[in-house]
Amino acid sequence: MVTNLAATLAAIAFGTLAGMRGFPELHTQEVQGMAIMIFMFACLTGAAFPEGAWRRALVLGLTVPFAYWVSHKTGQALPYPLPDLATSFLAVVPAFVGTYLGVGLRRAYGANEEKQPRA
């Protein structure tokens, strides 16, 4: 229960970093920086918490539409261009791909550890 909560909170924090403002070095006029950050964060959370990975992928992917909605309601501009709300849902793709890549890497590494135990 605690690890599930921690994983969800980590996904929300990572998604907020990527979706709302990003890091100052990535304040460009293009969306690739945000997509790469979501992919990396998703890969990390998928590898760290493989159980229920689809939920964290969904949370990470939905932070971008949430950021678009908040920016539209408050009048603040996002650091990357998004023409409409429907386009912002494409962030779910790198979130799911990254999460399940992390889960796959965790399982592959775990299978390797079982075959070759440490001395």
Stockholm file with secondary structure:
# STOCKHOLM 1.0

chainA/1-119         MVTNLAATLAAIAFGTLAGMRGFPELHTQEVQGMAIMIFMFACLTGAAFPEGAWRRALVLGLTVPFAYWVSHKTGQALPYPLPDLATSFLAVVPAFVGTYLGVGLRRAYGANEEKQPRA
#=GR chainA/1-119 SS CHHHHHHHHHHHHHHHIIIIICCGGGCCSSSHHHHHHHHHHHHHHHHHCCTTHHHHHHHHHHHHHHHHHHHHHHCCCCSSCCSSHHHHGGGHHHHHHHHHHHHHHHHHHHHHHHHSCCC
#=GC SS_cons         CHHHHHHHHHHHHHHHIIIIICCGGGCCSSSHHHHHHHHHHHHHHHHHCCTTHHHHHHHHHHHHHHHHHHHHHHCCCCSSCCSSHHHHGGGHHHHHHHHHHHHHHHHHHHHHHHHSCCC
//
